[in-house]
Amino acid sequence: MMYFDRFDICEAFSMLAHDWGLYDICPRLDRLGFRPSPILSYENLEENGREIYDYHNDLLERNVSPIRTAFK
């Protein structure tokens, strides 16, 4: 079950930006002071971060994600 954790959210969205080319997310992450680790990968995400990533990745795959339209 996902829960609110700013760090997990930032890591998951940073991974989504990289995997989906949604680089408009990056300035928002930067304003939050988030700096991703150079070794950030899906395997390094906490369980909550993986759930956040999986949920939004599934929405993007089905083309029903508000992320795609919010950042384009």
N, C-alpha and C positions, 0 to 999 in steps of 0.2 A: 504494500500500500504506500503510495507516494505521500510525502509530507513536505511542508515548506522548509527549505534550507537554501538560503541564497547562494552559498558556495556550490552546492550540487546543481542548482538551476543554471548558474553561470557556466559550470563545466559542461553540462549537457548541451546547452545552447551553443557553446563554443565548438563542440564536436559537430553539432548539426550544421553550423555555419561552414565548417570545413568540408563535411561530407556532401552537403547539398549546394555549396557555392552561394550561401546566403550571407555574404560578407557585410551587408548593411546592418547586421546584428552587432558587428564588432565595435562600432563607435559607442553603442549603448553599453556594452560590456566594459569598454574603456572608461566611460563616465562613472561606472560603479567601482572602478579601481581594480577590476579583475585582470590578472595577467596569467594566461594559461601556462602550464608547465610545458617545456619543450617535449616531454615524453608523454603528454596527455594522449590517452587512447581509451577506447571503449573498455578494455580490460582493466584500466586503472581507475575507472569511475567507481564510486561507492555504490552500494546496492540501490539506494534512492536515486542517485544520478543515472544509473542504468535504466531504472523504471521511467524516469522523466524522459530520457533519450528515446527509449523504445516507444513510449506513448506518442511523442511528437513525430518520430520517424515514421510510425505507422500512419499517422494523419497525412504526412507529406506524401507517402507512397500512394495513398488513396486520393490524393489531390483535394483534400477537404480541410487542410490546415489553415488557420488564420495567420500563421507565421508567414507563409509565402506572400500573402497580400499585404500584410502589415509592414513588411520591410522592403517591398518593391515599389 
